[in-house]
Amino acid sequence: MRETRDDPELASPAEFARVVGRLAASDRRRLELIARARAGGLAATDWRDLLQESVARTLEGSRRWPRTVPIIAFLAQTMRSIASEQRQRGSECEVDAEAVAAAPQEDPHRIAEASDQLRHIQARFAGDDKVRAFIEGLQKGETARETQGRTGMTATEYDAARKRFWRGVAELSGDGM
């Protein structure tokens, strides 16, 4: 972990490490859910890798956490940025069929668990088109404005859908999801 120049508005990597180390279990669960959503559609990246990379970049100092931004929001944005970079890189690369065939297979337990969670989330929001559009935007790595532009949602509608989504996910998490 390298220390970087002092800026009173930006936390040092050491300060970031202290705060991340003290996150509540509910905050860690929120980060997991965000990482799962951001990793959707990434062929070579697991949600754990995405979350770890966002923390690692901040610890090494290549990303700086502004103290005025909630840490969950900062890490969510960092994961969105990393996922976007990987999607960009993926679209620029040609797929090598031999490399795909030689790649290690996903753990069947993790696939089943993720499928089960996805079914719960889809069932929870089956009748809510705005929340489903919000989820699709997360999976695509879109910004709020991009999702609003694609769907015609206003900023208020988008924010309401976002809140309904996270409340619903929290309820499902409490039910053993």
N, C-alpha and C positions, 0 to 999 in steps of 0.2 A: 504494500500500500504506500504509494508515494504522496507526500504532502505537496500541495500546490500553493501558488501565491495567495496571500491573504486578501480576502474580499469579505467585508462584514456581512454582506447579504447572502453569501454562499457558505454552506457548511463544509468543513474539512472532511476528507474521507474518514478520519478517525471519529469525528462527531457522528457522521452518517452510520458508521459501524456500531457505535453505542446505541443509537436510536433504533436501528434495525434489530439489534440483539434484544431489545426490550419490547418488541411488538407483542401485543396481546394475541392470543390464539385466534380470536375472531378476525383480527387484522391479517394474520398469516393466511387464514382461510379465504379472505377476500382477495388477497394477492394470488392465491392458487386459482381461484375462479377466474380472475382477470387473465392470468397467464394461460389458462386453458382456452379461454375465448380468443385471445390474441394468437395463439399457436394454431388455431383452426386453419387447415389448408396448407400448412407448412410441411412439406414432405420430409425434410431432414432434421426437423427440430421438434423436440418434445417440449411440453409446457414447462417442465422442470428446468430444461436447458435455457429456455427463454427467460425465466425468472432469475436463474443463476447468472446469466449474462448481464442482465440489467443491474444486479447488485455488484457484480465484478467490475463493470465499467465505472461505476460510481466509486468503488473502493480504490481503483487504480487512478482515479482522478480525471479520466477522459470525459466523464459526465459529472456535473456538479449539481448538488441539491440546493435550490434556493430555500432558505429557512421559512419564507412566507408561504411556500406551497406545501400542502399536506403530503406527507411522505408516500401515502398510498397513491395519491394522484400523480406524484412525480414518477414513481416506479411504473405505474400504468402507462404513462406517456413514454417512458423509456422503453418499455416492452413493445409498445405500438411502433416506435421508431425502428427498433431492431427487427421486428417482424416485417415491417415495410422494406427495410434494406434487404432482408433475405428473400422476400417475394420478388423484388427488383432483380436481384442476382439470379434467382431461379428462372425468371423469364428471359434472361440474357444467355442462359446456358442451354445447350442441347442435351437432351436426356440420353444417356448411354445405357442401352438395354442390358448389357452385361453387368454394369455396375449396379443397376437396380436389382437384377437377379441375385447378385452376390451380397447384397445388403442384408444385415441381420434382420430377422423378422421381429415384429412387435410382440411383446409379452401378451399372450391371450387373456390373462387375468386383467391387465390394464385396459385392453381393448373392450372387454366385457363391462368393466367398471365405467369407462367413459361412455359407452353406448347406453348403459343404464341411466347415467346422469343426464345424457342428452335427451333420452325419452322422457324423463321426468320434467325437464325444462320445457321441451316441446309441448307436452301435455298441459303444463301449467299456463302456457301462453298461447295455446291453440287458437283462441278467439280474439286475440289482441294483435291486430295487424301492425300497429305502431311499434309494439315491443318486438315483434318478429322482425320488423325492418331494422330496429336498433341492433338486434342480435346479428343479423346478416351484415350490418356495417362493421360490427366488432370482428366478425370472422374474416371480412375482407381487409381489415386494417384501415378502414376509412376514418377520417376525422368526423367530428360532429357536423361540420358544414357540408362535407361530401355526402354524408348520409341524408342530410336535410335536402340537399340539391337533388339527389337521386330519387327521393321519396315524396318530395313536396311538403315535408313536415316543416312547421315553423320551429323556431328555437324553443318556444314554450312547450310545444307538443313533444319535441325531441327530449327535452329535460324531464318532462312528466313520464315519458316512456322509459327513460333511463332509470328514474327512481322506482317505477313499478317493477322493472326487471330486477334491480338489486334487492328490493324488498322481497320479491318472490323467490329469488335465489336464497336469500337468508332464511326464509320460511322453510324452503325445501331442505336446506342444510340442517335446520333444527329437527327435521323429520327423519334424519339419518341418511340423507342423500350422500 
